[in-house]
Amino acid sequence: MDDILIECSPGISGDMLLGAFYDLGVPKKVIDQPLIDLGLKDLYQLDFKESKSCSIRGIKAKVNNTDSSPINRTWRSIKKLILNGDLEEKLKKIIYEVFESLAIAEGKVHGIKSDEVHFHEIGALDSLVDIIGVCAALNYLNPKRVYCNQPMLGKGFVQTEHGKLSVPPPAVIELIRQKNIKVLSSLNSIEGELSTPTGIALLANLVDYLEPPSKYSIKSYGVGIGNLKFTFPNLVRVYKITSFENFPINDNEQISPKCEEISIQEAWIDDQTPEDISNFVEKLRIEGAYDVSYQAINMKKNRIGFSIQVILPIEKKEFFRRLWFDYSNTIGVRERTQSRWILLRRRGECSTTFGNIKVKQTLKPDGSIITKPENDEVLRLQLEHKISTYEIRTIIKESGEKFKAFENWK
């Protein structure tokens, strides 16, 4: 079974992704069939045509709307269409999740319930075809894992049903916030809408790892061409790959903890107030310390001082030395390099009775995986639902399913 790597070059949209999957070899009938099964056959015409962007060939997907009815569909009506449709359960689930995330985002930015979000706000008929078609293509390919690099968003303005909106559109911002998606940015951002709400919703729900594998080989690829014209190729590539990540194969596989070098810096300070020390410790954490500990101690001349110890990445030791001298009163810092053995970890999210929550996983030496909710999530849910942390953790443990990683094991 192969893996899939989606390359945003530089952004992503539903039609470009659909064109790339078709170019990769997904038959058109695979894309059309779920649309036919949902009763949309007479409402659209989908064409795939050879095209070029800055001399690079690919496939452009074009959806023509043949629906003349004045129906104003909401997410409630689309939800009913999907759930009542004669689709394979796995495919139905992923289509539903993509649309639901898009409707929730649109509802949030417009201040309305997601069920009341109108059809045009979640993409009109072309996005119905794009989303269902891409989900069908991925379901057909059935990869072990789906990877994607970080997309760029662009800048400027885009014309919508709500008038002219700044780029990125509000729904894109909300999807990125909700799904904790990493995006690329620069001071010289490209003018234009590089990533659409439909494209980001597909990426957020279908991708397992929001970064490419560290090592892989390419078996085949497809290229989808976008409609916007830039001074560079505007395309999305979809690769069929074999990745060489160190994923556990079965429950009996032995996974060795990872050894790494870290730096430990410490100092004793007896001439700063507790408030200043607290601010300094917070500064160390913000700047990327693995951990910081401090305690009150008795120092010379019977003064009460503070012992502060910082564990940090070894490549940041020079930067942290400057923090000590810039933000504290110490006149000296002790420093040493140590080795530590750590279990492989990764962050992600898990669907539960409470909705999607952020969790972290730890890979034990015997290959088993421990999943634990982030403490900030537990506290948030405790305040929202007025129940104990024990009850929160129990419900999460019993209802948690479909873990989606934000990163590779590290």
C-alpha positions in Angstrom: 0.0 0.0 0.0 1.4 3.4 -1.0 1.5 6.8 0.7 0.3 10.0 -0.8 2.2 13.3 -0.6 0.4 16.5 -1.6 2.7 19.4 -2.6 1.2 22.9 -2.4 3.1 25.0 -4.9 2.5 27.4 -3.4 -1.1 27.1 -2.3 -4.1 24.7 -2.5 -7.6 24.7 -3.9 -10.2 22.0 -4.5 -10.2 22.1 -8.3 -6.4 21.9 -8.5 -6.3 19.0 -6.1 -9.0 17.2 -8.2 -7.1 17.8 -11.4 -3.9 16.4 -9.8 -5.7 13.2 -8.7 -7.1 12.7 -12.1 -3.7 13.2 -13.7 -2.3 10.7 -11.2 -4.6 8.1 -12.7 -7.8 8.2 -10.8 -10.6 7.3 -13.3 -13.3 9.9 -13.9 -16.0 7.4 -13.2 -14.6 7.0 -9.6 -15.0 10.8 -9.2 -18.5 10.9 -10.8 -20.0 7.9 -9.1 -20.6 9.3 -5.6 -22.0 12.5 -7.2 -24.4 10.4 -9.2 -25.3 8.4 -6.1 -26.2 11.6 -4.3 -28.6 12.7 -7.1 -26.4 15.4 -8.5 -25.8 13.9 -11.9 -27.9 16.5 -13.9 -26.7 19.5 -12.0 -23.1 19.7 -13.2 -20.7 18.8 -16.0 -17.1 18.0 -15.0 -14.3 18.3 -17.6 -10.6 17.5 -17.3 -8.4 19.2 -19.9 -4.7 19.4 -20.5 -3.3 22.8 -19.6 -0.1 24.6 -18.8 1.1 27.1 -16.2 4.4 28.8 -17.0 5.2 26.0 -19.5 4.5 23.2 -16.9 1.8 20.8 -18.1 -0.9 19.5 -15.9 -4.7 19.0 -15.8 -7.2 21.7 -15.2 -10.6 20.6 -13.7 -13.6 22.6 -14.8 -17.1 22.3 -13.3 -19.9 23.8 -15.3 -23.1 24.4 -13.4 -26.2 23.1 -15.3 -28.6 23.6 -12.4 -31.2 26.2 -13.2 -33.3 25.7 -10.1 -33.4 28.5 -7.5 -32.7 26.2 -4.6 -30.8 27.9 -1.8 -29.1 25.0 0.0 -27.8 25.3 3.6 -25.4 23.0 5.5 -28.5 21.4 7.1 -29.8 20.4 3.6 -26.4 19.3 2.4 -25.9 17.3 5.6 -29.1 15.5 5.0 -28.1 14.8 1.3 -24.8 13.2 2.4 -26.2 11.2 5.3 -29.1 9.8 3.3 -27.0 9.1 0.3 -26.2 5.6 -0.9 -22.4 5.9 -0.3 -19.8 3.6 1.2 -19.7 4.4 4.9 -16.0 5.3 4.9 -16.4 7.7 2.0 -19.6 9.2 3.4 -17.7 9.9 6.7 -14.8 11.8 5.1 -17.1 13.8 2.8 -19.3 14.8 5.9 -16.2 15.8 7.9 -14.8 18.1 5.2 -18.2 19.8 4.8 -18.8 20.1 8.5 -15.5 21.7 9.2 -16.1 24.2 6.4 -19.6 25.0 7.7 -18.5 25.4 11.2 -15.7 27.8 10.1 -18.1 29.8 7.9 -20.7 29.9 10.7 -18.1 31.2 13.1 -16.9 34.1 11.0 -20.4 35.1 10.0 -21.9 34.8 13.5 -24.5 32.2 12.6 -25.2 28.6 13.4 -23.4 26.2 11.1 -26.7 24.5 10.0 -27.8 27.9 8.6 -24.7 28.5 6.5 -25.9 28.9 2.9 -24.7 26.8 0.0 -22.8 29.6 -1.7 -20.8 30.2 1.5 -19.5 26.6 1.5 -18.6 26.8 -2.1 -21.6 26.5 -4.5 -21.9 23.5 -6.8 -18.3 23.6 -8.0 -17.0 23.0 -4.4 -19.6 20.2 -3.9 -18.0 18.5 -6.9 -14.4 19.3 -5.8 -14.9 18.1 -2.3 -16.8 14.9 -3.1 -14.5 14.2 -6.1 -11.3 14.6 -4.0 -12.7 12.4 -1.2 -13.7 9.8 -3.7 -10.2 9.9 -5.4 -8.4 9.4 -2.0 -10.8 6.7 -1.0 -10.1 4.9 -4.3 -6.3 5.2 -3.8 -6.6 4.1 -0.2 -3.2 5.2 1.0 -1.6 4.2 4.3 -0.8 7.8 5.1 -1.3 11.2 3.5 1.4 13.9 3.8 1.3 17.5 2.8 3.7 20.4 3.0 2.7 23.8 4.5 0.7 26.0 2.1 1.0 29.7 1.5 -2.1 31.9 1.8 -1.3 35.0 -0.4 -2.4 38.6 0.2 -4.7 41.2 -1.4 -8.4 40.9 -1.9 -10.9 38.4 -3.3 -14.5 38.9 -4.6 -17.1 36.8 -2.7 -20.9 36.7 -2.2 -20.3 39.0 0.8 -18.4 41.5 -1.3 -14.6 42.1 -1.4 -12.7 40.3 1.4 -9.1 40.4 2.3 -6.8 37.4 1.6 -6.7 35.0 3.3 -10.6 34.9 3.6 -12.0 34.7 7.1 -13.0 31.0 6.7 -9.4 30.1 5.8 -8.2 31.8 9.0 -10.8 30.0 11.1 -10.0 26.6 9.6 -6.3 27.1 10.2 -7.0 28.2 13.8 -9.3 25.3 14.5 -7.1 22.6 13.0 -3.8 24.1 14.1 -2.4 24.1 10.6 1.1 25.4 9.9 1.3 27.8 7.0 4.2 29.4 5.2 4.6 33.2 5.3 7.0 35.9 4.2 7.3 39.6 4.1 7.0 39.5 0.3 3.8 37.4 0.2 2.4 36.7 -3.2 -0.5 38.8 -4.4 -3.7 36.7 -4.8 -5.7 34.0 -3.1 -3.3 31.1 -3.1 -5.3 28.8 -0.8 -9.1 28.6 -0.9 -11.5 27.6 1.9 -12.3 24.4 0.0 -8.6 23.5 -0.4 -7.8 24.2 3.3 -10.8 22.2 4.4 -9.7 19.2 2.4 -6.2 19.5 3.6 -7.3 19.8 7.3 -9.5 16.7 7.2 -7.7 14.3 4.8 -4.0 14.8 5.7 -2.4 12.7 8.4 0.9 14.5 8.6 1.3 18.2 7.9 4.8 17.9 6.8 6.5 15.7 4.2 8.3 12.5 5.3 12.0 12.9 5.9 12.8 10.1 3.3 10.7 8.8 0.5 10.8 7.5 -3.1 8.4 8.6 -5.8 6.4 6.0 -7.8 4.2 8.4 -9.8 2.6 11.8 -9.7 -0.1 14.0 -11.0 -0.3 17.8 -11.6 -3.3 20.0 -11.1 -3.3 23.5 -12.7 -5.0 26.5 -11.1 -6.9 29.3 -12.8 -4.9 32.3 -11.4 -1.9 33.4 -13.5 1.4 34.3 -11.7 5.0 34.8 -12.7 5.6 31.3 -11.5 3.8 27.9 -12.0 0.5 27.8 -10.2 -0.1 24.1 -9.5 -0.6 21.3 -7.0 1.3 18.1 -7.3 0.1 14.8 -5.8 2.7 12.1 -5.5 2.3 8.4 -5.0 5.2 7.6 -2.7 6.9 5.0 -0.5 8.0 6.7 2.7 10.7 5.4 4.9 9.6 6.8 8.3 10.2 4.7 11.4 6.5 3.9 12.1 5.6 1.0 14.3 4.6 -2.0 12.1 2.9 -4.2 14.8 2.3 -4.3 18.5 5.4 -6.6 19.0 7.9 -4.3 17.3 10.6 -2.9 19.6 11.0 0.8 19.4 14.2 2.2 20.9 14.1 5.5 22.9 15.9 8.3 21.2 19.2 9.7 22.7 19.9 13.4 22.3 22.2 16.0 23.8 20.7 18.9 25.8 22.1 21.9 27.6 21.4 22.7 31.2 22.0 26.2 32.5 21.5 27.4 36.1 22.2 30.3 38.4 21.4 31.5 41.9 20.0 35.0 42.2 19.5 36.9 45.5 18.9 40.5 44.4 15.6 40.3 42.4 12.0 40.3 43.6 9.8 37.3 43.2 7.7 39.2 40.6 10.9 39.8 38.5 12.0 36.1 38.9 8.5 34.9 37.8 8.6 37.1 34.7 12.1 35.9 33.8 11.1 32.3 34.2 8.1 32.9 31.9 10.4 34.5 29.4 12.7 31.4 29.4 9.7 29.2 28.6 8.4 31.4 25.9 11.8 31.4 24.2 11.7 27.6 23.9 13.1 26.1 27.0 12.2 22.4 27.4 11.5 23.0 31.1 12.4 25.5 33.9 12.4 24.8 37.6 13.1 27.3 40.4 13.0 27.3 44.2 13.8 29.6 47.1 17.2 29.0 48.7 19.3 30.5 51.6 22.3 32.4 50.2 25.2 34.4 51.5 24.6 37.0 54.2 21.5 35.0 55.1 19.6 36.4 52.1 16.7 34.5 50.5 17.4 33.9 46.8 16.3 31.7 44.0 17.9 28.8 42.3 16.8 28.6 38.6 17.6 25.7 36.3 16.8 25.6 32.6 16.8 22.5 30.3 17.1 23.7 26.7 18.0 22.6 23.1 21.7 22.5 22.8 21.6 24.6 19.6 20.0 27.4 21.7 22.6 27.6 24.5 24.3 30.8 23.3 20.9 32.5 22.8 19.9 31.5 26.3 23.1 32.8 27.8 22.2 36.3 26.5 18.7 35.9 28.1 20.3 35.4 31.5 22.4 38.6 31.3 19.7 40.7 29.5 16.7 39.7 31.7 18.1 38.8 35.1 20.5 40.3 37.6 22.9 37.3 37.6 26.5 37.9 36.9 27.3 34.3 36.1 25.7 31.2 34.6 26.7 27.6 35.1 26.3 25.4 32.0 26.8 21.8 31.2 25.9 19.4 28.4 24.1 16.1 29.2 22.5 13.2 27.3 18.9 12.2 27.8 16.9 9.3 26.5 13.4 10.1 25.5 10.4 8.2 24.0 9.2 9.3 20.6 6.3 11.7 20.8 4.0 13.6 18.5 1.1 16.1 18.8 -2.3 15.8 17.1 -6.0 15.8 17.7 -8.6 13.2 18.4 -12.3 13.1 17.8 -14.3 12.6 21.1 -17.8 13.2 22.6 -16.6 16.7 23.3 -15.5 17.3 19.6 -12.0 17.4 18.3 -9.5 18.0 21.1 -5.7 18.3 21.1 -3.8 15.3 22.4 -0.2 14.0 22.5 1.0 10.5 21.9 4.0 8.6 23.3 5.5 5.6 21.6 6.6 3.0 24.2 9.5 0.6 23.6 7.2 -2.3 23.0 5.4 -0.4 20.2 2.3 0.4 22.1 1.0 4.0 22.0 -0.2 6.1 24.9 -2.6 8.9 24.0 -3.1 11.7 26.5 -5.2 14.9 26.2 -3.4 18.2 26.6 -4.0 19.6 30.1 -5.2 22.9 28.7 -7.9 21.0 26.9 -8.9 19.2 30.1 -9.2 22.5 32.0 -11.2 24.1 29.2 -13.7 21.2 29.2 -13.9 21.2 32.9 -14.9 24.9 32.9 -17.4 24.3 30.0 -19.1 21.2 31.4 -18.7 21.7 35.2 -17.5 18.2 35.8 -14.3 16.9 37.4 -11.0 16.4 35.5 -11.3 12.6 36.3 -14.7 12.5 34.5 -13.3 14.6 31.6 -10.3 12.2 31.1 -12.6 9.1 31.4 -15.0 10.4 28.7 -12.1 11.2 26.4 -10.5 7.8 26.9 -13.8 6.0 26.3 -15.0 8.0 23.3 -11.7 9.0 21.6 -11.1 7.8 18.1 -9.4 8.7 14.8 -6.2 10.3 15.9 -4.9 12.9 13.4 -1.2 13.8 13.7 0.1 17.3 13.4 3.7 16.1 13.1 5.8 13.0 12.6 7.3 11.1 15.6 10.2 13.0 17.1 
